[in-house]
Amino acid sequence: NADPHFDALRFIDSSGDWLPDGSQFVFAVFADGDNELAIVDVASGTIEQKIKLDGIGAITSPAWSPDGQFIAFSGLDGGVSDIYTWDVRTGALRQLTEDKYADLQPTWSPDGSTIAFVSDRGGATDFEALTYSKPQIAFLDVASNRVTTLGVFGDVKHINPQYAPDGRSLYFVSDQDGFSDIYQYAFESRDIRRITMLQTA
């Protein structure tokens, strides 16, 4: 918070992410009243780069691609949050989702082909009636921008998706029984395994 490069960290509703080789860390900051991305060199602790993204308001949950070329994040434009990527090498910005749904917490698959994220793309969402699904897990094919959803447990909260290192399963938090616990979903078998049981802890 004492760094002169920015006003404050966006730490309450946003996480950061490591470059795959661990040499750099990207996170969202407040600077001059707007959100920016900042990249810090881990060894020296110096800010290597500040990325101001014109036209995008709130920026949350930056996530580095496995090859280190792209940073995915959730960005707010016109009151709607979508998933974007920023090319570290060229500086090109790409909008991957563009609709009325809220798209948050992107995370890359280990092969870089898919981004899992949190969205209100459930059956209970009706924009005309102004009703919305609880947060669900969605998947975005990076090449085609095609979005699919993970239909498990019904209209209950699903947040914070994280791929297993081998890419064969996904971990996420769900409150399907009233308690927020971690679950593992296996893509091939479609089996769901409960990892934690907090009500007995």
HULIN-V300885 format. One record per backbone hydrogen bond with DSSP energy under -1.0 kcal/mol. NH is the residue of the N-H (numbers start at 0). CO is the residue of the C=O. If there is no record, write none. Layout:
nh: {NH & NH}
co: {CO & CO}
//
This chain:
nh: {5 & 6 & 7 & 9 & 10 & 16 & 18 & 21 & 24 & 25 & 26 & 28 & 29 & 30 & 33 & 35 & 36 & 37 & 38 & 39 & 40 & 41 & 44 & 47 & 48 & 50 & 55 & 56 & 59 & 62 & 64 & 67 & 70 & 71 & 72 & 73 & 74 & 75 & 76 & 79 & 81 & 83 & 84 & 85 & 86 & 87 & 90 & 93 & 95 & 96 & 103 & 106 & 108 & 111 & 114 & 115 & 116 & 117 & 118 & 124 & 125 & 130 & 135 & 137 & 138 & 139 & 140 & 141 & 144 & 147 & 149 & 151 & 155 & 157 & 158 & 161 & 163 & 166 & 169 & 170 & 171 & 172 & 173 & 174 & 177 & 180 & 182 & 183 & 184 & 185 & 186 & 189 & 192 & 194 & 195 & 199 & 200}
co: {2 & 29 & 29 & 27 & 8 & 25 & 23 & 18 & 39 & 16 & 37 & 35 & 7 & 33 & 30 & 28 & 50 & 26 & 48 & 24 & 45 & 22 & 40 & 38 & 38 & 36 & 52 & 75 & 73 & 71 & 69 & 64 & 85 & 62 & 83 & 59 & 81 & 57 & 79 & 76 & 74 & 72 & 93 & 70 & 91 & 68 & 86 & 84 & 82 & 82 & 117 & 115 & 113 & 108 & 139 & 106 & 137 & 103 & 135 & 121 & 130 & 125 & 118 & 116 & 147 & 114 & 145 & 112 & 140 & 138 & 136 & 149 & 153 & 134 & 172 & 170 & 168 & 163 & 184 & 161 & 182 & 158 & 180 & 156 & 174 & 173 & 171 & 192 & 169 & 190 & 167 & 185 & 183 & 181 & 181 & 196 & 197}
//
